[in-house]
Amino acid sequence: MIKKYMDIKEEVKVALEGKRPVVALESTIISHGMPYPQNVETALEVERIIRDRGAVPATIAILDGIIKVGLKEEEIEYLGKAEDVRKVSRRDLPFILAKGLNGATTVASTMIIANLAGIKVFVTGGIGGVHRGAEKSFDISADLQELAHTNVAVVCAGAKSILDIGLTLEYLETFGVPVIGFKTDEFPAFFTRKSGFGVDYRVDREEELAEIIKTKWDLALNGGVVVGNPIPEEDQLDYEVINKAIEDALKEAETKGIVGKAVTPFLLDKVKDITGGKSLEANIKLVYNNALVGANLAIELEKLYGN
């Protein structure tokens, strides 16, 4: 039944059938997360990084009501320019598919689709989380519930620093989602390596990371794993500067009455302006870094599952 909704690119299908490592990639970063042409250039470079490491990239999106697991270059180009692409999370999937619309997948929906396709590792920029002021707005990303019950390892540069990172980590703990720092004791905050919050465990090798993840799923402990992979030191932004930029952007969003799904792109755009475009450069570099770790992790996981 699922097959009627899903088109898996031949390269990805062959890799999955041959038990080769595959890395899922989201498409919201292309359609909503970065301006053109940097969005398309970044998406193609991430795919190249993954291929060069020996894994197969599978960028996920919805085109004309069909789930695409793996995109052609012209499809990535389309997503980077088109105005009619909806941001699709778990709740949106049935509507977008039934109506035959175009959609870019968030962390939550990419996890769902990756799991349906049999892909174990997903690389993104940063996960969603509990928004600042959530005690009033109840604004909590669907990403966190997906992490609670969908068996996909998510390699990210932590949570976006526009969020309440402390509450995000508390939420993940409540639902039993392991938060692992890759070569770090501190949970990264997207643009910076520093957040002020620790991780559950630190792991320094992809082989060990793969063993932990497989053990979790072998024990039928369903749900994802957050792999916090900090932005390279030379690419991070100043902690104080980025926090000041976020505070200013949050005040402006509140003044303008911007709420819900519109908050994140507004804040990220404002932070980009305030930092003179440095936040966009940092975003691109951290995604590249995550792609490298994600590809290595996918390779190590396939070694374990092949034994």
N, C-alpha and C positions, 0 to 999 in steps of 0.2 A: 504493500500500500504506500509506504513512504517513497518508493522509487518513482512514483508518478509525479512527485513534487520536486525531485532532485536530479540534477544533471552533474555528474562527476567527470571532470576533465580527464581525458584519456591518460595523460601523464600521471595524474594522481591515482586513477583507478589501477593502473599497472603497478604502481608502487605499493598500494594497499594490498593488492592480491599477492604480490611478491614479498610481503612482510618487510618492505623497505621503509625507512624513516620518513614521515611526513609531518610538516609543521603547518598548522592552521594559522591564518592571518585574518584580521577583521577588515571591514571596508568603511566603517564610519570615519576612520582616520583619513581616508581618501576624500569622501564626499562632504564631511562636516568638520574635520579636525585640522586641516591645513589648507592654505590658499593654493590655487593653480599658479604655476606649474609644479611647485615644490611637492604637492601631494602625490602627483603621478610619478615624479622622479624618485621620491622616497619609496613608494610602493614597489617600483621596479627594482630599485637597488636592494631593498630588503629581500626580494625574491632571489636576486643574484647572490647575495651573501649566503642564503640558505642552500642554494644549489652548490656553491663553491665548497661548502663544508661537507657535501655528500648527502644532503637530505632533499626532499621535494617540497616546494612551497605550495600551499593551497589557500589562495585568497578567496574569501567567501563573501557572496553578495546575493541579492535577489534581482533578477532581470526578467521583466514581463511575467511576473508571478511564478518563476521557476528558480529554485535554489541552485546557485552555481557554486560548486566546490572546486575551486581552481578557475582562474580567469585568463582570458586571452589579453594581450597587450592593449588591443583596441577597446576592450571592455573596461579595463582599468582607466584608460584615457577618457572614456565616456563618463564613468563615475566621477572623475576629477573635474569635469566641466558641467555636467547636467544640473539643471535646477529642480528636476522633478523626482529626486531621489529622497525617499523617506528614511528617517532614522528608525531602525527596527529592533525592538527588544522582544522578550518572550511574548508579551501580551499582543504585540502587533503582528506576529507571524501569520496567524490564520487570516486576518483581514487582507494583508498585502498579497498573500498567495492567492486567495479566493478572488480578489479583484484584478489580478494580473498586473500588479504595479511593480515599480522599481524600488528596491530598498537596500540600504547600507546596514550591515549588521554591527551591533554593539558587542561588548564583551559577553553579555548574557546570551544573546542569540547565536553568536559565533560558537560559544561553548556547546549549546544545544546541537547545532548542526554538525560540529566536529565530532561530537559523541555519536550522533546518528550515523556518520560516515565511517567511524572507527578510527578517528585521529586522536591521539593521546596528548599531544603537546600543542599549545596555542601561545603565540607571541603577540603581545600588544604593547602599547606605550605605558599606560597606567590603568589600574582598575577603578571603577566607580566606587562610591562608598556612602557614608553618612555625611550629609551636607552640614555645614555650619548653621546653627539655628534649627536643627532638625527637631529639637524638643518642642518647637512651635509649629513648624511646617510639616513634620513627618516625612521630609524629603530624604529617602534612602534608596540608593540605586538597586535595581533588580539584579545587578551583577552579584551582590552578596548572597542572595538566596540561590542563585545558580551555582555559585561556588559551594554552597552547602549540600547540594545533592547531585551535581553532574560531574562524572568522572573524567575530568580534563585537567592537566597541569597547566597553570597559567604563568608564563614568564613575563614579568612586568618590572617597571622601575618604581614599584610601590604604588601608592594611591596618589592621585592628582593632589597637589598641595593646596588647591582651593577648597579641599574637603576638611572635615574634622577627623584627623587621622587617628586620634586616640579613641574616639567612639567607633570608628570603622574597625579598628583592631578588636575592641570589646565585642562588637557584633560577630566578627568572624570566630572569636573564641567561643561565644555562646553556641554557635552552630557547628563547632568541632572542626573548623577549617584550619589545617596547619599553615602557619606563616613561616616560611624558611628564608633566611637571609643567605644569598649566594655571595660568599666571601665578605660578609658584613655581619656585624652584631646589631646594627641599627636598621630599622625599617626605612627604606629610602622614600623620599618625598618628591618623586618625579623630577623636578628641575634641580633638586639638590640631593646630596647623599645623606644629609642630616634631617631628622624629623623630631628628635627628642624621645623617640619610642623604640624599644627593643623588638627583636623578632623572637619567635618561639625557639627556634634552633638555627644555628649557623652551619652551613655546609660549604666546603671549599672545592669539591670536585664533582663534576657532572655524573661520574660513575656512582658515587655515594648517593647523590640526589635521586638517580634512577632507582636505586635499590630501595630507598625509603618510599618512593611513590608506588612502586610495584607491590611492596609489602602491604601498604595501606589498602590497595585494591584487592590483593589476594585475601585479605581478612574480611572482605565485603564491607569495609568502612567506606561507604559511598560518599561521594563528594569530591570537589576539586582540591588542589593544592596551590597556594600562592607562593611563587618563587620571586622574592624581592631582589632584583638585580640592579644595583645602583648605577646611575649615570657615571661614566668615566670622570675621574677627578678633574681632568683638564677641561671638561666640557660643562661642568656644573655651574649654576648661577650662584651669586652671593645670597646666603640664607636670609640675611636681614633685608636686603633689597627686594627679594621675591616676596617675602611676607608682607612688606609695606605695600607692594604693588597689588597683592591680593586683597588686603584690607581696603584699599582705596576703591578697587573694582567692585567689591562686595557692597560697599556703601552706595555706589552709583547704581548697581543693580536694584537695590532695595528702593532707592529714590524713584527709579523708573518703573517699578512694579514688575520687574522681570522675574518670573517664577518657573518651576517645573523643568522640562527638558531644555528650555531656552537658556537656563542659567549657565550651564557649563560652556557652551560655545561663546556666550557673551563674555564670561570671565576670562577665558583663554585668549580671546581676541583683545580684550582690554590689557591683559598682562603683557601681551606681545607689543602693544603700542607703548605701554609704560616703560618696558625694558628695551625699547628701541629695536625690536625684532630679535633680540638675543634669546628670548624664550622659544621662538620657532626653531632657531639653530640648535638649541639644547634638546628640544623635542625630537628632532631628526636624529641627532647623535645617539640619544638613549634608545631609540627604536632599533638602530643598527646594532647596538651593543646587545640588546635583547634577542635579536635575530640570531646572532652568533651563539649565544648561550642556549637558546631554544633548539637550534639545529643540533648542537652537541648533545643536548639532553635527549632529543628524539632518537639519535643514533644509539645512545647508551641504553635507552629503554627497549629498543628493538633487539639489541643483543640479548637482553635478559628474557624477553618474551620468545625469542627464537630458540632458547635453550630448553 
